[in-house]
């Protein structure tokens, strides 16, 4: 199975893992031939044989079930396929060297796909931020109306947080994509003084960095990467949760664009439930929850520990494909969002002008002092006697002693009090476009 044909459900499949191990064995042979450790023609024969379609998969599976040592069985079959050159297969290597390196190569492939999906997400977010830089809506703190903002400003907060998630993922990937190839315990015993050069050249051949101690207990690097995926899931979950909440019928500021014929409920004909956001939320919660298990994998013992390695494989088998699926699902969700500006504006009116009383306070403050202005308006809001807030405050005699009615009404217009929302949205759009290009 080629790297290009991998998908989340086949990333760590039997065939994908076997081929990744064969790729490592071929690269090792080629590197050792360059250094004169094994004959060049042997490396050529090993490389030509290191393709899964040249091995008997069923027989290999049976042998592994017997030996319970996958790399031992694989190298036996590879040796047979390589003919006389098979004597040089797996020269100086150990099982965990090959298995860990193979997984790293597969994770790197998934990482590329995750970045591609995030590129699409940033591209969509950039468009949303630009198109809605001035789309007026209520800002909310503690789920109550706070100050007026624009939807583009809200998107800007998503963009910047997602950019931090990408920075963390970058750092985790840079640490993980290293070669753990140092023989039985990591000190390169079997390479006759050429171990460091073997390690460096093999790392370069595979596009990895080299480690000072290329041992078998590098689980912290895998755990680190899983944690970055979990943090990415946390950010995606936050964004998707806001989207889901804004889809609530009573709020109805966002909606999903669904295909014709989509059914929301088998029993309630009127319902058209959100479809895409709920899957993203479920996958994000699952991936975020793997952080604890990832931390358990780093507690390996001495120079090698099969128990933690088996746990690590299980966590990786779930976390990395899930990160790939989640990133794709998130990008698809963003492309399905429909913004409802008229509902945003209508919801902003629910506070009756109270949402902009901070602005009135700031206009009044030069006349009374800020604290006095705050208390004056707060007290006035407690005594509106059922009148609309704008009407009540514009007629309040204490406030009118300092401001005329037109100034009060103007200060209470929420659409005119969105701060730097629009400019922040446009700057965030530029950031998102840059990141989209970098991740592509």
KAJO-V799981 format. One record per pair of residues at least 12 apart in sequence whose C-alpha atoms are under 10 Angstrom apart, sorted by the first residue. I is the first residue (numbers start at 0). J is the second residue. Records with the same first field share a line. If there is no record, write none. Layout:
I=J / J
This chain:
0=12 / 13 / 14 / 15 / 16 / 17 / 18 / 19 / 50 / 51 / 52
1=14 / 15 / 18 / 19 / 50 / 51
2=15 / 18 / 19 / 104 / 105 / 108 / 109
3=108
5=105 / 108 / 109 / 112
6=108 / 109 / 112 / 320 / 323 / 324
7=109 / 112 / 316 / 317 / 319 / 320 / 321 / 322 / 323 / 324
8=316 / 317 / 320 / 321 / 323 / 324
9=320
10=102 / 105 / 106 / 108 / 109 / 316 / 319 / 320 / 323
11=101 / 102 / 105 / 106 / 312 / 315 / 316 / 317 / 319 / 320
12=316
13=56 / 60
14=51 / 52 / 56
15=51 / 101 / 102 / 105
16=98 / 101 / 102 / 104 / 105
17=49 / 50 / 51 / 56 / 69 / 70 / 73 / 98 / 101
18=49 / 50 / 51 / 52 / 73 / 101
19=49 / 50 / 51 / 97 / 98 / 99 / 100 / 101 / 102 / 103 / 104 / 105
20=49 / 50 / 51 / 69 / 70 / 73 / 74 / 94 / 96 / 97 / 98 / 99 / 100 / 101 / 102 / 104
21=45 / 46 / 48 / 49 / 50 / 51 / 70 / 73 / 74 / 77 / 97 / 98 / 101
22=46 / 49 / 50 / 51 / 97 / 100 / 101 / 104 / 205
23=46 / 49 / 89 / 96 / 97 / 98 / 99 / 100 / 101 / 104 / 201 / 204 / 205
24=42 / 45 / 46 / 49 / 73 / 74 / 77 / 88 / 89 / 90 / 92 / 97 / 101
25=42 / 43 / 44 / 45 / 46 / 47 / 48 / 49 / 50 / 77 / 88 / 89
26=42 / 45 / 46 / 49 / 200 / 201 / 202 / 204 / 205
27=42 / 45 / 46 / 88 / 89 / 90 / 91 / 92 / 97 / 180 / 197 / 198 / 200 / 201 / 202 / 204 / 205
28=41 / 42 / 43 / 44 / 45 / 46 / 87 / 88 / 89 / 90 / 201
29=41 / 42 / 43 / 44 / 45 / 46 / 200 / 201 / 204
30=42 / 196 / 197 / 198 / 199 / 200 / 201 / 202 / 203 / 204
31=87 / 90 / 190 / 193 / 196 / 197 / 198 / 200 / 201
33=197 / 200
34=193 / 196 / 197 / 200
36=87 / 90 / 190 / 191 / 193 / 197
37=84 / 86 / 87 / 88 / 90
38=84 / 87
39=84
40=84
41=81 / 82 / 83 / 84 / 85 / 86 / 87 / 88
42=81 / 84 / 85 / 87 / 88
43=81 / 84
44=78 / 80 / 81 / 82 / 83 / 84 / 85
45=77 / 78 / 79 / 80 / 81 / 82 / 83 / 84 / 85 / 86 / 87 / 88 / 89
46=77 / 81 / 88
47=80 / 81
48=76 / 77 / 78 / 79 / 80 / 81 / 82 / 84 / 85
49=73 / 74 / 76 / 77 / 78 / 80 / 81
50=77 / 80
51=73 / 77
53=76 / 77 / 80 / 81
54=73 / 76 / 77 / 79 / 80
55=76 / 80
56=73 / 76
58=72 / 76
59=72 / 73 / 75 / 76
60=72 / 73
62=75 / 76
68=94
69=94 / 98
70=89 / 93 / 94 / 95 / 96 / 97 / 98
71=89 / 93 / 94
74=88 / 89 / 94
75=88 / 89
77=89
90=182 / 189 / 190
91=180 / 181 / 182 / 183 / 187 / 188 / 189 / 190 / 191 / 194
92=180 / 181 / 182 / 183 / 185 / 187 / 188 / 189 / 190
93=180 / 181 / 182 / 183 / 184 / 185 / 215
94=180 / 182 / 183 / 215
95=179 / 180 / 181 / 182 / 183 / 184 / 214 / 215 / 216 / 303 / 305 / 308
96=178 / 179 / 180 / 181 / 182 / 183 / 184 / 185 / 213 / 214 / 215
97=178 / 179 / 180 / 182
98=179 / 215 / 312
99=178 / 179 / 180 / 215 / 217 / 218 / 221 / 308 / 312
100=176 / 177 / 178 / 179 / 180 / 202 / 205 / 207
101=178
102=221 / 312 / 315 / 316
103=172 / 175 / 176 / 177 / 178 / 179 / 207 / 221
104=176 / 177 / 178 / 205 / 206 / 207
105=319
106=172 / 175 / 176 / 221 / 224 / 315 / 319 / 320 / 323
107=172 / 175 / 176 / 207 / 319
109=319 / 320 / 321 / 322 / 323 / 324
110=168 / 169 / 172 / 228 / 319 / 320 / 322 / 323
111=323 / 438 / 439
112=322 / 323 / 324 / 326 / 327 / 438 / 439
113=228 / 319 / 320 / 322 / 323 / 324 / 325 / 326 / 327 / 438
114=165 / 168 / 169 / 323 / 326 / 327 / 434 / 435 / 437 / 438 / 439
115=323 / 326 / 327 / 330 / 435 / 436 / 437 / 438 / 439
116=323 / 324 / 325 / 326 / 327 / 328 / 329 / 330 / 331 / 435 / 438 / 439
117=161 / 162 / 165 / 323 / 325 / 326 / 327 / 329 / 330 / 434 / 435 / 438 / 439
118=326 / 330 / 431 / 432 / 433 / 434 / 435 / 436 / 437 / 438 / 439
119=326 / 327 / 329 / 330 / 331 / 333 / 334 / 431 / 432 / 434 / 435 / 436 / 438 / 439
120=158 / 161 / 326 / 327 / 328 / 329 / 330 / 331 / 332 / 333 / 334 / 431 / 434 / 435
121=157 / 158 / 161 / 162 / 330 / 333 / 428 / 430 / 431 / 432 / 433 / 434 / 435 / 436 / 438
122=330 / 333 / 334 / 428 / 429 / 430 / 431 / 432 / 433 / 434 / 435 / 436
123=330 / 331 / 332 / 333 / 334 / 335 / 336 / 428 / 431 / 432 / 435
124=151 / 154 / 155 / 157 / 158 / 330 / 333 / 334 / 427 / 428 / 431 / 432 / 435
125=151 / 154 / 155 / 158 / 424 / 425 / 426 / 427 / 428 / 429 / 430 / 431 / 432 / 433 / 434 / 435
126=151 / 154 / 425 / 428 / 429 / 431 / 432
127=150 / 151 / 152 / 153 / 154 / 155 / 333 / 334 / 336 / 337 / 338 / 424 / 425 / 428
128=149 / 150 / 151 / 152 / 153 / 154 / 155 / 156 / 157 / 158 / 421 / 423 / 424 / 425 / 426 / 427 / 428 / 429 / 431
129=150 / 151 / 152 / 154 / 155 / 421 / 422 / 424 / 425 / 426 / 427 / 428 / 429
130=150 / 151 / 424 / 425 / 428
131=149 / 150 / 151 / 152 / 153 / 154 / 338 / 340 / 421 / 424 / 425
132=148 / 149 / 150 / 151 / 152 / 153 / 154 / 155 / 419 / 420 / 421 / 422 / 423 / 424 / 425 / 426 / 427 / 428
133=148 / 149 / 150 / 151 / 152 / 414 / 417 / 420 / 421 / 422 / 424 / 425
134=148 / 149 / 150 / 151 / 152 / 338 / 339 / 340 / 341 / 343 / 344 / 414 / 417 / 420 / 421
135=147 / 148 / 149 / 150 / 151 / 152 / 340 / 341 / 342 / 343 / 344 / 345 / 347 / 413 / 414 / 415 / 416 / 417 / 420 / 421
136=148 / 149 / 150 / 151 / 152 / 153 / 252 / 340 / 341 / 342 / 343 / 344 / 345 / 346 / 347 / 348 / 413 / 414 / 417
137=149 / 150 / 343 / 344 / 345 / 346 / 347 / 348 / 349 / 350 / 354 / 413 / 414 / 417
138=150 / 152 / 153 / 347 / 354 / 417
139=354
143=350
144=346 / 347 / 349 / 350 / 353 / 354
145=347 / 350 / 353 / 354 / 355 / 356 / 357
146=347 / 353 / 354 / 355 / 356 / 357 / 358 / 413 / 416 / 417 / 418
147=344 / 347 / 354 / 355 / 412 / 413 / 414 / 415 / 416 / 417 / 418 / 420
148=347 / 413 / 414 / 415 / 416 / 417 / 418 / 419 / 420 / 421
149=340 / 343 / 344 / 414 / 417 / 418 / 419 / 420 / 421 / 423 / 424
150=252 / 338 / 340 / 343 / 420 / 421 / 424
151=420 / 421 / 422 / 423 / 424 / 425 / 427 / 428
152=417 / 419 / 420 / 421 / 422 / 423 / 424 / 425 / 426 / 427 / 428
153=238 / 241 / 420 / 423 / 424
154=238 / 423 / 424 / 427 / 428
155=420 / 421 / 422 / 423 / 424 / 425 / 426 / 427 / 428 / 430 / 431
156=238 / 423 / 424 / 427
157=234 / 235 / 237 / 238 / 239 / 241 / 427 / 431
158=238 / 424 / 427 / 428 / 430 / 431 / 434
159=427 / 428 / 430 / 431
160=231 / 234 / 235 / 237 / 238
161=230 / 231 / 232 / 233 / 234 / 235 / 238 / 431
162=231 / 234 / 430 / 431 / 434
163=230 / 231 / 234
164=227 / 228 / 229 / 230 / 231 / 232 / 233 / 234 / 235
165=227 / 228 / 230 / 231 / 434 / 438
166=227
167=223 / 224 / 226 / 227 / 228 / 230 / 231
168=223 / 224 / 225 / 226 / 227 / 228 / 229 / 230 / 231
169=224 / 227
170=223 / 224 / 227
171=220 / 221 / 222 / 223 / 224 / 225 / 226 / 227 / 228
172=220 / 221 / 223 / 224 / 225 / 227
173=207 / 208 / 220 / 224
174=207 / 208 / 210 / 219 / 220 / 221 / 223 / 224
175=207 / 208 / 217 / 218 / 219 / 220 / 221 / 222 / 223 / 224
176=202 / 205 / 206 / 207 / 208 / 209 / 220 / 221 / 224
177=202 / 203 / 205 / 206 / 207 / 208 / 209 / 210 / 213 / 217 / 220
178=198 / 199 / 201 / 202 / 203 / 205 / 206 / 207 / 208 / 209 / 210 / 211 / 212 / 213 / 214 / 217
179=198 / 202 / 207 / 208 / 209 / 210 / 211 / 212 / 213 / 214 / 215 / 216 / 217
180=194 / 195 / 197 / 198 / 199 / 201 / 202 / 209 / 210 / 212 / 213 / 214 / 215
181=194 / 195 / 197 / 198 / 210 / 211 / 212 / 213 / 214 / 215
182=194 / 198 / 213 / 214 / 215
183=214 / 215 / 302 / 303
184=212 / 213 / 214 / 215 / 216 / 301 / 302 / 303
185=210 / 211 / 212 / 213 / 214 / 215 / 216 / 302 / 303
186=211 / 212 / 213 / 214
187=212 / 213 / 214
195=209 / 210 / 211 / 212 / 213
198=210 / 211 / 213
199=211
214=302 / 303
215=299 / 301 / 302 / 303 / 304 / 305 / 308
216=296 / 297 / 298 / 299 / 300 / 301 / 302 / 303 / 304 / 305 / 307 / 308
217=296 / 297 / 299 / 302 / 303 / 308
218=293 / 294 / 295 / 296 / 297 / 298 / 299 / 304 / 307 / 308 / 311
219=293 / 294 / 295 / 296 / 297 / 298 / 299
220=297
221=293 / 294 / 296 / 297 / 311 / 312 / 314 / 315
222=289 / 290 / 291 / 292 / 293 / 294 / 295 / 296 / 297 / 311 / 314 / 315
223=290 / 293 / 294 / 297
224=290 / 293 / 315 / 318 / 319
225=286 / 287 / 289 / 290 / 291 / 292 / 293 / 294 / 314 / 315 / 317 / 318 / 319 / 322
226=286 / 287 / 288 / 289 / 290 / 291 / 292 / 293 / 294 / 318
227=287 / 290 / 322
228=283 / 286 / 287 / 289 / 290 / 318 / 319 / 321 / 322 / 323 / 325 / 326
229=283 / 284 / 285 / 286 / 287 / 288 / 289 / 290 / 291 / 293 / 318 / 319 / 322
230=283 / 286 / 287 / 290
231=283 / 286 / 287 / 322 / 325 / 326
232=279 / 280 / 282 / 283 / 284 / 285 / 286 / 287 / 288 / 321 / 322 / 325 / 326 / 329
233=280 / 283 / 284 / 286 / 287 / 288
234=283 / 287
235=279 / 280 / 282 / 283 / 284 / 325 / 326 / 329 / 330
236=276 / 279 / 280 / 281 / 282 / 283 / 284 / 287 / 325 / 329
237=280 / 283
238=276 / 280 / 329 / 333
239=275 / 276 / 277 / 278 / 279 / 280 / 283 / 329 / 332 / 333
240=276 / 277 / 279 / 280
241=253
242=254 / 255 / 276 / 332 / 333 / 336
243=255 / 273 / 275 / 276 / 277 / 280
245=338 / 343
246=272 / 273 / 276 / 336 / 337 / 338 / 339
247=273
249=342 / 346
250=342 / 343 / 345 / 346
251=338 / 339 / 340 / 341 / 342 / 343 / 346
252=337 / 338 / 339 / 340 / 341 / 342 / 343 / 344 / 345 / 346
253=336 / 337 / 338 / 339 / 340 / 342 / 343
254=272 / 273 / 335 / 336 / 337 / 338 / 339
255=271 / 272 / 273 / 274 / 275 / 276 / 332 / 333 / 334 / 335 / 336 / 337 / 338
256=273 / 274 / 275 / 332 / 334 / 335 / 336 / 337 / 338
257=271 / 272 / 273 / 274 / 275 / 335 / 336 / 337
258=335
261=274
262=274
274=332
275=328 / 329 / 331 / 332 / 333 / 335 / 336
276=328 / 329 / 331 / 332 / 333 / 335 / 336
277=332
278=325 / 328 / 329 / 332
279=324 / 325 / 326 / 327 / 328 / 329 / 330 / 331 / 332
280=325 / 328 / 329
281=325
282=321 / 322 / 324 / 325 / 326 / 328 / 329
283=321 / 322 / 324 / 325 / 326 / 329
285=317 / 318 / 321 / 322
286=314 / 317 / 318 / 319 / 320 / 321 / 322 / 325
287=318 / 322
288=318
289=314 / 315 / 317 / 318
290=314 / 318
292=310 / 311 / 313 / 314
293=310 / 311 / 313 / 314 / 315 / 318
294=311
295=307 / 310 / 311 / 314
296=308 / 309 / 310 / 311 / 312 / 313 / 314
297=310 / 311
344=413 / 414
347=413 / 414
348=412 / 413 / 414
350=387 / 388 / 413
351=386 / 387 / 388 / 389 / 390 / 411 / 412 / 413
352=387 / 388 / 389 / 390 / 392 / 408 / 410 / 411 / 412 / 413
353=376 / 380 / 387 / 388 / 389 / 392 / 411 / 412 / 413
354=411 / 412 / 413 / 416
355=389 / 409 / 410 / 411 / 412 / 413 / 414 / 415 / 416 / 417
356=373 / 376 / 377 / 380 / 388 / 389 / 392 / 407 / 410 / 411 / 412 / 413 / 416
357=372 / 373 / 376 / 410 / 411 / 416
358=407 / 409 / 410 / 411 / 412 / 413 / 415 / 416
359=372 / 373 / 376 / 392 / 398 / 402 / 406 / 407 / 408 / 409 / 410 / 411 / 412
360=372 / 373 / 374 / 375 / 376 / 377 / 398 / 407 / 410 / 411
361=373 / 410
362=401 / 402 / 406 / 407 / 410
363=375 / 376 / 398 / 399 / 401 / 402 / 406 / 407 / 410
364=401
365=401
366=398 / 400 / 401 / 402
367=398 / 401
372=398
375=397 / 398
376=392 / 395 / 397 / 398
379=391 / 392 / 395 / 396 / 397 / 398
380=392
382=395
383=395
388=411
389=404 / 407 / 408 / 409 / 410 / 411 / 412
390=404 / 407 / 408
392=404 / 407 / 408 / 411
393=405 / 406 / 407 / 408 / 409 / 410 / 411
394=407 / 408
395=407
